[in-house]
């Protein structure tokens, strides 16, 4: 059962990364009216813009990760009849 949980965790993590990346791009487009988020090495962008993008990026990824982990644990508890893990 631990192997199955590990495989599911890896798949959820991979899908979560893709979802978080797409969500960040959409949020950044709305927030900045720009299609591309700045890279830290892009000297044509301001410090404020680069750091704002980095903070937003981290927040979106953390939110998606927490939501997926919480859903995975809740699902495992339901499947196992109340025993998580």
N, C-alpha and C positions, 0 to 999 in steps of 0.2 A: 504494500500500500504506500510506503514511503517513496518508492521509485515513481509510482504513478503521480503522487502529489508533486514530486520534484519536476517531472516532465510538464505537468499542467502549469506549475509555477513559471517555468522557463517560457512556455508558450504565451501565457498571460503577460509576462514581462515584455516579450518581443512585440506583441500586439499593442500593449500599453505604450511602448515607445513610439510606435507609428502613430497611434491616436493622439498622443500628447504633442508630437511634432506638428501634426496637421492642425490641431486645436490652437497651438501657439501661433502658427502662421496666420490663422484667421483672426485671432485676437489682436495680433500685432498690426495687421492690415487695418482693422477698425480703429485702434488706438492711435496709430501714427499716420494714417492715410498713405503709407508707403508699403509696397508689396514685399520688400526684402528687409529683414531685420539686420541691424548692423553687426558686423563682426568686430571683436575686440581690437583687431589689427587694422581696421579701416580708419585711416587718419583723416578721411574726409567727413567723418561723423563726429559729433560732439561727445564729450565725456558723459554728459547727461543722457544722451540718447543710447549710448552703448551700455551704460550701467542700468538704465531703465529696462532695456531689452533683456539683459542678463537676469535681472530680478524677476521679471515677468516670466521668462523662460523657466527659471527654477521653480517658481510658484505653480505654473501649469503642470510641470512634470511631477512635482510633489503631490499635487491634488489628484492627478490621474493615478499615480502609483498607490496612494492611500485608498482611493475608491476601489481600485481593482483588487488590492490585497484584502480589504474589508469584505468585498463580495466573495472572494475566493474562500476566505475563512468561514463566512456565513454559509456558503454552499457546502463546504466540507462538513460543517456541523450538522446540517440538515441531512446529508447523505449518510453520515455515520450514526445518526440517531442521537445526537447530542454530545458526542465525543469529538472534539476538535483535535486535529493533529494526526 
